[in-house]
Amino acid sequence: MHSAKGTPRNDVARFLSAIEESGNAFVPGDDIARSRAAFAAMLHAHDAPVRPLATLRSFACAGPERPIGLRLFDSLSEAERRHTPSPAIVFYHGGGFVLGDLDCYAGLCSALAAQTGWPVVAVDYRLGPEHPFPAAPDDCEAAARRIAEREPSLALPALTGLVLMGDSAGGNLAIVTAQALAGHPAALPILLQVPVYPLAGPIARHESYRAYRHGHLLTREALARFHMGYGAPPDDPRHYPVLHPDLHRAPPTLLVTAELDPLRDSGREYGAKLREAGVNVSAIEISGMIHGFMTLRKAIPSAQSDLECITDAMIHMLEHPS
């Protein structure tokens, strides 16, 4: 027996109706360049604009096979930040491991910087299918380590620790990176991980996958194409971090899920396993909401207050560690 489907909010329902007519750019086609352009156009059209910040700068750090692009978003000037101790958010974008880039996520990253008061460093990791698994987790780990080492070009000498954050595929990569750094610590501690509607494990048996894989933006076809493009083995914890044998070593976790998301139960399952392992987990489930809402705040205005809830919870967890 299955529970009834949740009801989308009014602004969510309007958005879903609109993309039903205009086309869903969350589903990649055979032409990956065209698919990336369509995904970028969708986010630029439907997300809130980049907020004015004192610092917005692109640079790079060394990577396993090539330099990794980074972008710094900060509400303080670089001169002010040098003397202001703070954590940094290391942000990994979503897009099913095959779509997305720093430009697509600039609006969200600027909002995170403005709302937390912390610097945000977004990571431009390699994408499939040109760079299949494990290129993405390799890049994400390498970038986090360089940021923790206070990479000179970053100009953040007063960093106190890292907050690993990402959405969807990026949420997966935030978890995987935290697991790697738990086994072999970086130069600064991981203070918090914030996976937002993450893929954490296999989803075919989940009720949320069956209920919301059609008509709720992230579709069965999109998930299948993402899986094929990423090329990760199903038994590797760096693909499905819920399989990791040392879940008890995870940092404090703020786990965000959306009620009407086929990945909802993947996040719930991961959170439950962390709690069983004794990890400090705070969970937020956004009612009446779909996958991808953090980058759809212009089309779905109520998502902005949800983002504020998330950043308030992040600040609270660091200011009141349990």
C-alpha positions as CSV (number, residue, x, y, z in Angstrom):
1,M,0.0,0.0,0.0
2,H,1.4,3.4,-1.0
3,S,0.8,6.8,0.6
4,A,-1.1,9.4,-1.5
5,K,1.0,11.8,-3.6
6,G,1.7,15.2,-2.1
7,T,0.2,18.3,-3.6
8,P,2.4,20.9,-5.2
9,R,2.2,24.5,-4.0
10,N,0.5,26.9,-6.4
11,D,3.7,28.4,-7.7
12,V,5.2,25.0,-8.2
13,A,2.1,23.8,-10.1
14,R,2.2,26.8,-12.4
15,F,5.9,26.2,-13.1
16,L,5.3,22.5,-13.9
17,S,2.5,23.4,-16.2
18,A,4.7,26.0,-18.0
19,I,7.6,23.6,-18.6
20,E,5.1,20.9,-19.8
21,E,4.4,23.3,-22.6
22,S,7.8,24.8,-23.2
23,G,9.9,21.7,-22.7
24,N,11.9,20.2,-19.9
25,A,15.6,21.1,-20.1
26,F,16.4,18.8,-17.2
27,V,16.3,15.9,-19.6
28,P,19.6,15.8,-21.6
29,G,19.5,14.8,-25.2
30,D,22.0,13.1,-27.4
31,D,23.8,16.4,-28.2
32,I,25.4,17.1,-24.9
33,A,26.6,20.7,-25.8
34,R,23.0,21.6,-26.8
35,S,21.7,20.0,-23.6
36,R,24.0,22.0,-21.5
37,A,23.1,25.2,-23.3
38,A,19.3,24.4,-22.7
39,F,19.9,23.6,-19.1
40,A,21.8,26.9,-18.6
41,A,19.1,28.9,-20.4
42,M,16.4,27.3,-18.2
43,L,18.2,28.2,-15.0
44,H,19.0,31.7,-16.2
45,A,15.4,32.2,-17.1
46,H,13.9,30.8,-13.9
47,D,16.4,31.5,-11.1
48,A,16.9,34.8,-9.1
49,P,19.6,37.0,-10.5
50,V,23.1,37.3,-9.1
51,R,23.1,39.5,-6.0
52,P,25.5,42.4,-5.7
53,L,28.5,41.4,-3.6
54,A,31.8,43.0,-2.6
55,T,33.8,40.1,-4.1
56,L,33.0,38.0,-7.1
57,R,36.2,36.5,-8.7
58,S,37.1,33.5,-10.8
59,F,40.4,31.7,-10.5
60,A,41.7,28.1,-10.5
61,C,43.6,25.5,-8.4
62,A,45.6,22.5,-9.3
63,G,43.6,19.4,-10.1
64,P,44.3,15.7,-10.7
65,E,44.5,16.1,-14.5
66,R,44.0,19.8,-15.2
67,P,43.3,23.0,-13.3
68,I,40.0,23.2,-11.6
69,G,37.9,26.4,-12.1
70,L,36.8,28.1,-8.9
71,R,34.6,31.1,-8.3
72,L,34.6,33.1,-5.0
73,F,31.4,34.9,-3.9
74,D,31.7,37.0,-0.8
75,S,29.7,39.8,0.9
76,L,33.0,41.2,2.3
77,S,35.8,42.8,0.3
78,E,39.0,40.8,0.1
79,A,40.7,43.2,2.5
80,E,37.9,42.9,5.0
81,R,37.8,39.1,4.7
82,R,41.6,38.7,5.4
83,H,40.9,39.8,9.0
84,T,37.5,38.2,9.5
85,P,37.6,34.5,10.7
86,S,34.9,32.5,9.0
87,P,34.1,29.1,7.5
88,A,33.9,28.9,3.8
89,I,31.1,27.1,1.9
90,V,32.6,24.8,-0.8
91,F,29.7,24.4,-3.3
92,Y,29.3,21.6,-5.8
93,H,26.6,22.3,-8.4
94,G,23.9,19.9,-9.6
95,G,23.1,18.7,-13.1
96,G,23.2,15.0,-13.0
97,F,27.1,14.9,-13.3
98,V,26.7,15.9,-16.9
99,L,25.1,19.4,-16.9
100,G,25.7,22.7,-15.1
101,D,28.6,25.1,-14.5
102,L,29.6,28.1,-12.4
103,D,27.5,30.5,-14.4
104,C,24.3,28.5,-14.0
105,Y,24.7,28.6,-10.3
106,A,26.0,32.1,-9.8
107,G,22.6,33.4,-8.6
108,L,22.3,30.7,-5.9
109,C,25.9,31.0,-4.8
110,S,25.6,34.8,-4.4
111,A,22.5,34.2,-2.3
112,L,24.3,31.8,-0.1
113,A,27.1,34.2,0.5
114,A,24.7,37.1,1.2
115,Q,22.5,35.1,3.5
116,T,25.2,33.4,5.6
117,G,27.8,36.1,5.5
118,W,30.4,33.4,4.7
119,P,32.5,33.2,1.5
120,V,31.3,30.7,-1.0
121,V,33.8,28.9,-3.3
122,A,32.0,27.1,-6.2
123,V,33.8,24.2,-7.9
124,D,33.8,23.6,-11.7
125,Y,34.4,19.9,-11.6
126,R,34.7,17.8,-14.7
127,L,31.5,16.4,-16.2
128,G,30.5,13.2,-18.0
129,P,30.3,11.8,-20.5
130,E,33.6,13.3,-21.6
131,H,35.0,12.8,-18.1
132,P,33.2,9.9,-16.5
133,F,33.4,8.7,-12.9
134,P,35.6,9.2,-10.9
135,A,36.6,12.5,-12.5
136,A,34.0,14.5,-10.6
137,P,34.7,13.2,-7.1
138,D,38.5,13.4,-7.8
139,D,38.2,17.1,-8.7
140,C,35.8,17.8,-5.8
141,E,38.2,16.3,-3.2
142,A,41.2,18.0,-4.7
143,A,39.5,21.4,-4.7
144,A,38.4,21.0,-1.1
145,R,41.9,20.1,0.0
146,R,43.4,23.1,-1.8
147,I,40.8,25.5,-0.3
148,A,41.6,24.0,3.2
149,E,45.3,24.7,2.6
150,R,44.3,28.3,2.1
151,E,45.2,28.3,-1.5
152,P,47.1,31.6,-2.0
153,S,45.1,32.7,-5.0
154,L,41.9,32.3,-2.9
155,A,43.1,35.1,-0.5
156,L,41.1,33.7,2.5
157,P,43.9,33.4,5.2
158,A,41.4,33.5,8.1
159,L,39.4,30.4,7.2
160,T,38.3,28.4,10.2
161,G,36.9,25.3,8.4
162,L,34.8,24.1,5.5
163,V,31.1,23.6,4.9
164,L,30.6,21.1,2.1
165,M,27.4,21.9,0.2
166,G,25.8,20.9,-3.0
167,D,22.5,20.1,-4.7
168,S,21.4,16.9,-6.4
169,A,24.5,15.5,-8.0
170,G,26.4,18.2,-6.1
171,G,24.8,16.9,-2.9
172,N,26.2,13.5,-3.7
173,L,29.6,15.0,-4.3
174,A,29.5,16.9,-1.1
175,I,28.9,13.7,0.8
176,V,31.5,11.8,-1.1
177,T,34.1,14.5,-0.5
178,A,33.3,14.6,3.2
179,Q,33.8,10.8,3.3
180,A,37.2,11.1,1.6
181,L,38.3,13.9,4.0
182,A,37.1,11.9,7.0
183,G,39.5,9.1,6.0
184,H,42.4,11.4,5.1
185,P,41.8,14.8,6.8
186,A,42.4,18.1,5.0
187,A,44.3,21.0,6.5
188,L,41.1,22.4,8.0
189,P,38.1,20.6,9.5
190,I,34.8,19.9,7.8
191,L,32.4,21.7,10.1
192,L,29.2,20.8,8.4
193,Q,27.9,19.0,5.3
194,V,24.8,20.3,3.6
195,P,23.5,17.8,0.9
196,V,20.4,19.3,-0.7
197,Y,18.1,16.8,-2.5
198,P,21.0,14.4,-3.0
199,L,21.4,11.2,-4.8
200,A,22.9,9.0,-2.0
201,G,22.1,5.5,-3.1
202,P,20.1,3.3,-5.5
203,I,16.5,4.7,-6.0
204,A,14.6,2.1,-8.0
205,R,12.8,0.6,-5.0
206,H,11.9,3.9,-3.4
207,E,8.3,5.1,-3.1
208,S,9.3,8.7,-4.0
209,Y,10.9,7.5,-7.3
210,R,7.7,5.6,-8.3
211,A,5.5,8.5,-7.3
212,Y,7.4,11.5,-8.7
213,R,9.4,10.2,-11.7
214,H,7.0,11.7,-14.2
215,G,5.7,15.3,-14.3
216,H,7.8,16.7,-11.4
217,L,10.8,18.1,-13.4
218,L,13.4,15.4,-12.6
219,T,12.1,12.5,-14.7
220,R,12.8,8.8,-15.1
221,E,14.3,9.5,-18.5
222,A,16.6,12.3,-17.1
223,L,17.8,10.0,-14.3
224,A,18.6,7.2,-16.7
225,R,20.6,9.5,-19.0
226,F,22.5,11.0,-16.1
227,H,23.4,7.5,-14.9
228,M,24.6,6.5,-18.3
229,G,26.6,9.7,-18.8
230,Y,28.3,9.4,-15.4
231,G,29.3,5.8,-15.9
232,A,29.8,4.9,-12.2
233,P,29.6,1.3,-10.9
234,P,26.6,0.6,-8.7
235,D,28.6,-0.9,-5.9
236,D,31.1,1.9,-5.4
237,P,30.6,4.1,-2.3
238,R,32.0,7.0,-4.2
239,H,29.0,6.7,-6.4
240,Y,26.4,5.7,-3.8
241,P,27.8,7.1,-0.5
242,V,25.1,5.4,1.6
243,L,27.2,2.2,1.0
244,H,30.2,3.6,2.8
245,P,31.3,1.4,5.7
246,D,32.2,4.3,8.0
247,L,29.1,6.5,8.1
248,H,29.8,7.2,11.7
249,R,32.7,9.5,10.6
250,A,30.4,11.9,8.8
251,P,30.5,15.5,10.0
252,P,27.4,17.2,11.4
253,T,24.8,17.2,8.7
254,L,22.0,19.4,7.5
255,L,20.0,17.3,5.1
256,V,17.5,18.9,2.8
257,T,14.9,17.0,0.8
258,A,11.9,18.1,-1.2
259,E,8.5,16.3,-0.8
260,L,7.7,15.9,-4.5
261,D,11.2,14.7,-5.6
262,P,12.0,11.2,-6.9
263,L,15.2,11.5,-4.9
264,R,13.4,12.3,-1.6
265,D,13.7,8.8,-0.2
266,S,17.4,8.6,-1.1
267,G,18.0,11.6,1.1
268,R,15.8,10.2,3.9
269,E,17.5,6.9,3.8
270,Y,20.9,8.4,4.1
271,G,19.8,10.6,7.0
272,A,18.4,7.6,8.8
273,K,21.6,5.7,8.4
274,L,23.6,8.6,9.7
275,R,21.4,8.8,12.8
276,E,21.8,5.1,13.4
277,A,25.6,5.6,13.2
278,G,25.4,8.4,15.9
279,V,25.9,11.4,13.6
280,N,24.4,14.8,14.4
281,V,21.7,15.2,11.7
282,S,19.2,18.0,11.2
283,A,16.7,17.4,8.5
284,I,14.5,19.8,6.5
285,E,11.9,18.5,4.1
286,I,10.3,21.2,2.0
287,S,6.6,20.5,1.6
288,G,4.9,20.8,-1.8
289,M,8.2,21.3,-3.5
290,I,10.1,19.7,-6.4
291,H,13.6,18.8,-7.1
292,G,15.8,21.8,-8.2
293,F,13.9,24.5,-6.3
294,M,17.0,26.3,-5.1
295,T,17.8,27.4,-8.7
296,L,14.2,28.1,-9.6
297,R,13.5,31.0,-7.3
298,K,12.2,33.4,-9.9
299,A,9.7,30.9,-11.3
300,I,8.9,29.6,-7.9
301,P,9.0,32.6,-5.5
302,S,8.2,30.6,-2.4
303,A,11.5,28.8,-2.8
304,Q,13.4,31.9,-1.6
305,S,11.9,31.6,1.9
306,D,12.9,27.9,1.8
307,L,16.5,28.9,0.9
308,E,16.4,31.3,3.8
309,C,15.3,28.5,6.1
310,I,18.2,26.4,4.9
311,T,20.8,29.2,5.5
312,D,19.4,30.0,8.9
313,A,19.7,26.4,9.9
314,M,23.3,26.3,8.6
315,I,24.2,29.3,10.8
316,H,22.4,27.8,13.8
317,M,24.2,24.5,13.5
318,L,27.6,26.1,13.5
319,E,26.7,28.6,16.3
320,H,25.1,25.9,18.5
321,P,27.0,22.6,17.9
322,S,25.5,19.7,19.8
